[in-house]
Amino acid sequence: MKIWITGGAGSGKSSLAQDLAAALSQGGAKYYIATMVPRDEEDRRRIRRHIEDRSGMSFETIECPLGLTDHSRGIVPDPGGTYLLDSATAMLSNAMFGERDFAYDPDAATAVAADLETFAGRVRNFVVVSDGIYSDAVQYDDMTERYRAGLAQIERIMAKTCDTVIECAAGGLIVHKGTLPAAYGALSSALEREPENDTETRRKAGENTTLKPTLKLIIGGACQGKTEYVRTQLGIPVEEIFTCSEEQVPNFQVRCLDHFERYLRGCAKRGDEPVSPQDLRKDAVIICEDITCGIVPIDPIDRRWREMTGRYLQKIAGTGADVIRMVCGIAQILANPVKKEQGPHKEILLLRHGMTQANEKHLYCGSLNWPLSPAGKEALRRKAAAADHLDGEWDAYYTSGMKRTDETLQILFGEEAAKARKMCAGLKEMDFGIFEGKSYEMLREDPVYQAWISGDNEKNVCPGGESGEQMRRRVLEALDRILQNETAERIVIVTHGGPIAAIMQTLFQEQKRNRYEWQPSYGEGYLLQISLKDMKTSYHAFPAENRR
């Protein structure tokens, strides 16, 4: 099967491509064709993020910036393999402007399209990621316009070649041609139709608001009728619609936030992290102009803004929100993989790792990669021996990737679980910066340390590290990604005391317990029951002896 995926920056293209490639491979060989040639630290950060995103998915990475079928440098294809190429955008850039040194070829698109078309005919499954860069209100120089037209030429040719063409927008999907592979699950049948866009759909979208509180995300280009739709179809009066600005952080508990992209630009300018979607009202309506579908801006703040906006819209969609795109005043209800693919609920076992020597010595240990201590391992073995029904109960396993979490998973759940585990770096413990590896007794006379522990412990940033609030946002975003992308219903997450406490404090705010009161003992934690229909969550404490 050949699949073409396009969309704006941060729209979820790469994650979808990875999931589709995994589904198509059906356990067979998977190859990731990396085309980007890093030219600066920003490119290298992007590459590192992509590597982290596909960690644990068993892709074999092939560096091929150009010339898939070139006999001197190309790929000898595995006819039965599944290939994911990310991205055609970078491949065209390499061909048109040179891989390392500048060398302009205005007609490069024709050769790239032919290369992709030929390679597609030689392999069983081919998934290609591209970028929608056609919605700018900017007149570019001739070379940039040639590049944009060239990518569009490639997309038109490959759309005819491919079985399925998908557009990603804010975490939602539009299938413009074909269907998703049956191996992708129930989502394929749900997306075989065109996006709904008639008057009846708009009426239903308005009715849904009154039936149950659901977060709604309204996106679209400038002046496409987004605010009018919210006013007339969702019935939200003007006085309940707050218009965001770059300078002011809004009240996130208002009913409707308009021009949310302006708030995000303010975050990009200040270097702030945007509010977590978890902290928005459950029935909030977010109106955001889609600024993600254009040429990469020259200004670094504009680049950060565009990427931040795309990724944030994807996070909102990842909560199960209704995603509605306005085009010429017409509402398109985008298919949301989170709402279509997931089962009715999930069980998540949050477990703290076993004890390390750093824990035994009461040292700050967040980013330091300490293994379990001998006593910590023995304590976990006793817990595992006391639990008779560990094996086979769980469908997916995650750790933070630190030695102490990986070793804990292996001791409690066995070798097969350790081999199947997926690494999620966002679940790491708080980074204590310059205080790592030191105890209170070592630091008590240090004025820098005293300044950190006094005042607001959640907001005070460890020098060279992070604050409790920064850690909380990072962990919640990581949990959001797991809920969005993981199809398994019973999931083990072995992480750290701080992240577990941050999750519990956020999910169960009504209990008014601080982060330290939620922190479990070593090798213990909480079993969460999460309803994906209404996101209601319950829990009970989970000592290993009572794990059944």
DRENVO-767041 format. One record per residue (C-alpha): residue in three letters; x, y, z. Coordinates in steps of 0.2 Angstrom, whole numbers, padded with zeros to 4 digits, always signed. Layout:
% DRENVO-767041
ALAXYZ ...
***
This chain:
% DRENVO-767041
MET+0000+0000+0000 LYS+0006+0017-0004 ILE+0001+0032+0007 TRP+0004+0051+0005 ILE+0003+0062+0021 THR+0003+0081+0020 GLY-0002+0095+0032 GLY+0005+0110+0041 ALA+0019+0111+0054 GLY+0016+0101+0070 SER+0000+0094+0063 GLY+0003+0076+0068 LYS+0010+0070+0051 SER+0025+0061+0057 SER+0016+0052+0071 LEU+0002+0046+0060 ALA+0015+0040+0047 GLN+0024+0030+0060 ASP+0008+0022+0066 LEU+0002+0018+0048 ALA+0019+0010+0044 ALA+0019+0000+0060 ALA+0001-0006+0055 LEU+0006-0010+0037 SER+0022-0020+0042 GLN+0011-0032+0052 GLY+0027-0036+0062 GLY+0039-0037+0047 ALA+0054-0026+0043 LYS+0051-0007+0044 TYR+0063+0006+0037 TYR+0064+0024+0041 ILE+0071+0035+0027 ALA+0078+0050+0034 THR+0080+0064+0022 MET+0085+0080+0032 VAL+0103+0086+0031 PRO+0105+0096+0047 ARG+0112+0113+0044 ASP+0111+0121+0062 GLU+0106+0117+0080 GLU+0088+0119+0076 ASP+0088+0106+0063 ARG+0098+0094+0075 ARG+0085+0097+0089 ARG+0071+0092+0076 ILE+0080+0076+0071 ARG+0083+0071+0090 ARG+0064+0074+0093 HIS+0060+0063+0078 ILE+0072+0049+0084 GLU+0064+0050+0102 ASP+0046+0049+0094 ARG+0050+0033+0085 SER+0060+0025+0099 GLY+0055+0008+0103 MET+0045+0006+0086 SER+0059-0005+0079 PHE+0063+0005+0063 GLU+0079+0003+0054 THR+0085+0020+0050 ILE+0092+0024+0032 GLU+0100+0041+0029 CYS+0096+0045+0011 PRO+0094+0064+0008 LEU+0092+0061-0011 GLY+0092+0048-0025 LEU+0082+0033-0018 THR+0085+0024-0034 ASP+0102+0031-0038 HIS+0113+0015-0041 SER+0128+0024-0034 ARG+0120+0030-0017 GLY+0102+0024-0017 ILE+0093+0010-0007 VAL+0093-0008-0012 PRO+0074-0011-0007 ASP+0068-0025+0003 PRO+0052-0029-0008 GLY+0042-0036+0007 GLY+0048-0021+0018 THR+0038-0006+0024 TYR+0047+0011+0021 LEU+0043+0027+0029 LEU+0051+0043+0021 ASP+0051+0059+0031 SER+0050+0070+0022 ALA+0048+0074+0003 THR+0050+0092+0008 ALA+0068+0090+0014 MET+0072+0079-0001 LEU+0066+0092-0013 SER+0076+0105-0004 ASN+0092+0095-0005 ALA+0089+0092-0024 MET+0085+0110-0028 PHE+0097+0120-0017 GLY+0111+0107-0014 GLU+0113+0095+0000 ARG+0128+0104+0008 ASP+0134+0118-0003 PHE+0122+0129-0012 ALA+0119+0123-0030 TYR+0102+0129-0037 ASP+0092+0118-0049 PRO+0075+0125-0053 ASP+0069+0109-0062 ALA+0073+0097-0048 ALA+0055+0093-0044 THR+0053+0083-0059 ALA+0068+0072-0055 VAL+0062+0070-0037 ALA+0044+0065-0042 ALA+0051+0052-0054 ASP+0063+0045-0040 LEU+0048+0043-0028 GLU+0037+0036-0041 THR+0050+0023-0046 PHE+0054+0018-0028 ALA+0036+0016-0024 GLY+0034+0003-0037 ARG+0048-0007-0030 VAL+0042-0010-0012 ARG+0027-0017-0005 ASN+0022-0003+0007 PHE+0028+0015+0006 VAL+0022+0030+0017 VAL+0028+0047+0013 VAL+0027+0063+0023 SER+0026+0080+0015 ASP+0022+0098+0020 GLY+0007+0109+0015 ILE+0016+0125+0012 TYR+0003+0134+0000 SER-0007+0145+0012 ASP+0004+0160+0015 ALA-0001+0178+0012 VAL+0017+0182+0007 GLN+0025+0185-0010 TYR+0041+0176-0011 ASP+0056+0178-0022 ASP+0057+0167-0037 MET+0068+0153-0030 THR+0056+0151-0015 GLU+0041+0151-0027 ARG+0049+0138-0038 TYR+0052+0127-0023 ARG+0034+0129-0017 ALA+0027+0125-0035 GLY+0039+0111-0036 LEU+0033+0102-0020 ALA+0015+0105-0026 GLN+0020+0096-0043 ILE+0027+0081-0033 GLU+0012+0080-0022 ARG+0000+0080-0037 ILE+0010+0066-0046 MET+0012+0056-0030 ALA-0007+0058-0026 LYS-0011+0049-0042 THR+0002+0035-0039 CYS-0003+0032-0020 ASP-0018+0022-0014 THR-0022+0034+0000 VAL-0019+0053+0002 ILE-0022+0060+0019 GLU-0021+0078+0026 CYS-0017+0081+0044 ALA-0024+0097+0053 ALA-0022+0100+0072 GLY-0022+0081+0075 GLY-0037+0078+0065 LEU-0037+0068+0048 ILE-0045+0071+0031 VAL-0044+0056+0019 HIS-0044+0064+0002 LYS-0042+0048-0008 GLY-0043+0029-0004 THR-0045+0022+0014 LEU-0033+0019+0028 PRO-0026+0001+0030 ALA-0038-0012+0038 ALA-0023-0016+0049 TYR-0024+0001+0057 GLY-0040-0004+0066 ALA-0058+0003+0067 LEU-0051+0020+0062 SER-0050+0015+0044 SER-0069+0012+0042 ALA-0073+0028+0052 LEU-0063+0038+0040 GLU-0068+0031+0023 ARG-0081+0045+0020 GLU-0077+0063+0016 PRO-0077+0075+0031 GLU-0094+0081+0035 ASN-0098+0099+0030 ASP-0116+0102+0028 THR-0129+0111+0037 GLU-0135+0096+0047 THR-0117+0093+0053 ARG-0116+0111+0059 ARG-0133+0109+0068 LYS-0126+0092+0076 ALA-0110+0101+0082 GLY-0120+0114+0090 GLU-0132+0101+0099 ASN-0117+0091+0105 THR-0112+0106+0116 THR-0128+0105+0125 LEU-0128+0087+0127 LYS-0111+0085+0136 PRO-0097+0096+0140 THR-0084+0093+0126 LEU-0068+0104+0122 LYS-0070+0111+0105 LEU-0056+0117+0093 ILE-0061+0128+0079 ILE-0047+0131+0066 GLY-0046+0138+0049 GLY-0038+0152+0039 ALA-0041+0171+0041 CYS-0058+0177+0039 GLN-0066+0160+0036 GLY-0081+0162+0048 LYS-0073+0154+0064 THR-0080+0166+0076 GLU-0097+0168+0067 TYR-0099+0149+0068 VAL-0096+0149+0087 ARG-0108+0163+0089 THR-0122+0156+0078 GLN-0120+0137+0079 LEU-0113+0134+0096 GLY-0124+0148+0104 ILE-0110+0157+0113 PRO-0114+0175+0116 VAL-0101+0189+0111 GLU-0098+0194+0129 GLU-0092+0176+0133 ILE-0079+0176+0119 PHE-0062+0183+0125 THR-0050+0189+0112 CYS-0032+0184+0116 SER-0017+0195+0113 GLU+0002+0193+0113 GLU+0005+0204+0129 GLN-0008+0197+0140 VAL-0010+0179+0148 PRO-0029+0176+0147 ASN-0040+0169+0160 PHE-0041+0150+0154 GLN-0057+0147+0163 VAL-0067+0158+0151 ARG-0080+0149+0140 CYS-0072+0154+0123 LEU-0054+0160+0118 ASP-0053+0168+0101 HIS-0037+0171+0092 PHE-0028+0159+0102 GLU-0013+0160+0090 ARG-0009+0177+0097 TYR-0007+0170+0115 LEU+0004+0157+0108 ARG+0015+0170+0099 GLY+0017+0179+0115 CYS+0023+0162+0123 ALA+0035+0160+0109 LYS+0042+0178+0111 ARG+0044+0176+0130 GLY+0051+0158+0129 ASP+0036+0152+0140 GLU+0027+0135+0139 PRO+0009+0137+0134 VAL-0004+0132+0147 SER-0007+0113+0147 PRO-0024+0108+0138 GLN-0028+0099+0155 ASP-0029+0116+0163 LEU-0043+0122+0151 ARG-0061+0121+0155 LYS-0068+0104+0150 ASP-0081+0113+0139 ALA-0070+0127+0132 VAL-0070+0133+0114 ILE-0053+0137+0107 ILE-0053+0147+0091 CYS-0036+0147+0082 GLU-0030+0154+0065 ASP-0021+0140+0056 ILE-0004+0148+0053 THR+0005+0131+0050 CYS+0003+0129+0032 GLY+0017+0140+0024 ILE+0035+0141+0020 VAL+0047+0140+0035 PRO+0049+0158+0042 ILE+0066+0167+0042 ASP+0063+0175+0059 PRO+0067+0162+0073 ILE+0052+0168+0084 ASP+0040+0166+0069 ARG+0048+0148+0067 ARG+0045+0144+0085 TRP+0028+0151+0084 ARG+0023+0141+0069 GLU+0029+0125+0077 MET+0022+0128+0094 THR+0005+0132+0087 GLY+0005+0116+0076 ARG+0010+0105+0091 TYR-0002+0113+0103 LEU-0017+0111+0092 GLN-0012+0093+0091 LYS-0011+0092+0110 ILE-0029+0099+0111 ALA-0035+0086+0098 GLY-0026+0073+0109 THR-0038+0076+0123 GLY-0052+0069+0112 ALA-0058+0087+0108 ASP-0070+0090+0093 VAL-0059+0097+0079 ILE-0069+0108+0067 ARG-0061+0117+0052 MET-0069+0132+0044 VAL-0067+0134+0025 CYS-0077+0148+0016 GLY-0089+0148+0031 ILE-0093+0129+0030 ALA-0089+0118+0045 GLN-0079+0102+0042 ILE-0079+0090+0057 LEU-0062+0082+0056 ALA-0060+0064+0061 ASN-0051+0063+0077 PRO-0040+0047+0079 VAL-0042+0048+0098 LYS-0061+0048+0098 LYS-0062+0035+0084 GLU-0048+0023+0088 GLN-0049+0021+0107 GLY-0059+0009+0116 PRO-0071+0015+0130 HIS-0058+0015+0144 LYS-0040+0013+0149 GLU-0032+0006+0164 ILE-0015+0013+0168 LEU-0004+0006+0181 LEU+0008+0020+0187 LEU+0023+0013+0197 ARG+0038+0021+0205 HIS+0054+0013+0202 GLY+0064+0003+0215 MET+0076+0011+0227 THR+0094+0017+0221 GLN+0109+0021+0232 ALA+0105+0039+0229 ASN+0088+0036+0237 GLU+0096+0027+0251 LYS+0108+0041+0254 HIS+0094+0054+0252 LEU+0103+0063+0237 TYR+0094+0073+0224 CYS+0093+0062+0209 GLY+0083+0067+0194 SER+0093+0067+0178 LEU+0107+0056+0185 ASN+0105+0039+0178 TRP+0108+0028+0194 PRO+0104+0010+0193 LEU+0094+0001+0207 SER+0104-0004+0222 PRO+0106-0022+0228 ALA+0093-0019+0242 GLY+0082-0010+0230 LYS+0082-0025+0218 GLU+0079-0038+0232 ALA+0064-0028+0238 LEU+0057-0028+0221 ARG+0060-0047+0219 ARG+0050-0049+0235 LYS+0036-0039+0229 ALA+0036-0049+0212 ALA+0036-0065+0221 ALA+0021-0060+0232 ALA+0011-0055+0216 ASP+0004-0071+0207 HIS-0004-0063+0192 LEU+0008-0051+0184 ASP+0012-0060+0168 GLY+0001-0057+0153 GLU-0011-0045+0162 TRP-0004-0030+0153 ASP-0005-0025+0135 ALA+0009-0011+0134 TYR+0024-0006+0144 TYR+0032+0011+0146 THR+0047+0018+0156 SER+0056+0035+0156 GLY+0071+0026+0149 MET+0081+0028+0165 LYS+0091+0013+0171 ARG+0081+0012+0187 THR+0064+0012+0178 ASP+0070-0001+0165 GLU+0077-0012+0179 THR+0061-0011+0189 LEU+0050-0016+0174 GLN+0061-0031+0171 ILE+0061-0037+0189 LEU+0042-0035+0191 PHE+0036-0040+0174 GLY+0049-0051+0166 GLU+0060-0051+0151 GLU+0046-0051+0138 ALA+0039-0035+0145 ALA+0057-0027+0145 LYS+0059-0031+0127 ALA+0042-0024+0123 ARG+0044-0008+0133 LYS+0043+0009+0125 MET+0053+0023+0131 CYS+0045+0040+0134 ALA+0058+0053+0140 GLY+0044+0065+0145 LEU+0041+0054+0160 LYS+0058+0057+0168 GLU+0060+0064+0185 MET+0062+0082+0189 ASP+0080+0089+0184 PHE+0088+0096+0200 GLY+0102+0105+0190 ILE+0117+0109+0200 PHE+0110+0100+0216 GLU+0110+0083+0207 GLY+0119+0070+0218 LYS+0119+0080+0234 SER+0110+0079+0250 TYR+0101+0092+0261 GLU+0116+0091+0273 MET+0128+0095+0259 LEU+0118+0110+0253 ARG+0110+0117+0269 GLU+0123+0131+0270 ASP+0123+0135+0252 PRO+0114+0152+0249 VAL+0109+0147+0231 TYR+0101+0131+0238 GLN+0092+0141+0252 ALA+0085+0153+0239 TRP+0078+0138+0229 ILE+0070+0129+0243 SER+0062+0144+0250 GLY+0046+0152+0243 ASP+0036+0144+0230 ASN+0044+0126+0228 GLU+0033+0123+0212 LYS+0039+0138+0203 ASN+0057+0140+0209 VAL+0068+0134+0195 CYS+0084+0123+0201 PRO+0099+0132+0194 GLY+0104+0122+0178 GLY+0088+0112+0180 GLU+0069+0114+0180 SER+0055+0119+0192 GLY+0041+0108+0199 GLU+0029+0116+0187 GLN+0040+0114+0172 MET+0041+0095+0176 ARG+0022+0094+0179 ARG+0018+0101+0161 ARG+0031+0090+0153 VAL+0024+0074+0161 LEU+0006+0078+0157 GLU+0011+0081+0139 ALA+0020+0064+0139 LEU+0004+0056+0146 ASP-0007+0065+0134 ARG+0004+0057+0120 ILE+0002+0040+0127 LEU-0017+0042+0128 GLN-0017+0048+0111 ASN-0006+0036+0102 GLU-0007+0020+0112 THR-0021+0008+0106 ALA-0019-0005+0121 GLU-0031-0003+0135 ARG-0021-0010+0149 ILE-0004+0000+0151 VAL+0010-0001+0163 ILE+0020+0015+0166 VAL+0036+0013+0177 THR+0042+0031+0181 HIS+0047+0041+0196 GLY+0040+0048+0212 GLY+0039+0066+0206 PRO+0030+0063+0189 ILE+0017+0051+0197 ALA+0013+0064+0211 ALA+0011+0077+0197 ILE-0001+0067+0187 MET-0011+0062+0203 GLN-0012+0080+0209 THR-0018+0086+0193 LEU-0031+0073+0190 PHE-0038+0073+0207 GLN-0037+0092+0212 GLU-0052+0091+0222 GLN-0043+0081+0235 LYS-0032+0096+0239 ARG-0016+0085+0242 ASN+0001+0092+0238 ARG+0013+0084+0227 TYR+0023+0076+0241 GLU+0007+0068+0249 TRP+0004+0059+0232 GLN+0021+0052+0230 PRO+0021+0033+0232 SER+0033+0021+0240 TYR+0047+0012+0229 GLY+0039-0001+0218 GLU+0021+0005+0221 GLY+0009+0017+0214 TYR-0008+0019+0208 LEU-0020+0010+0196 LEU-0030+0023+0186 GLN-0047+0019+0177 ILE-0049+0032+0163 SER-0066+0033+0154 LEU-0061+0040+0136 LYS-0079+0044+0133 ASP-0080+0058+0146 MET-0062+0058+0153 LYS-0068+0054+0170 THR-0054+0046+0181 SER-0054+0035+0196 TYR-0040+0027+0205 HIS-0034+0016+0220 ALA-0018+0015+0228 PHE-0008+0000+0221 PRO+0004-0009+0232 ALA+0012-0024+0223 GLU+0005-0037+0235 ASN-0013-0032+0230 ARG-0009-0030+0211 ARG-0023-0042+0206 
***
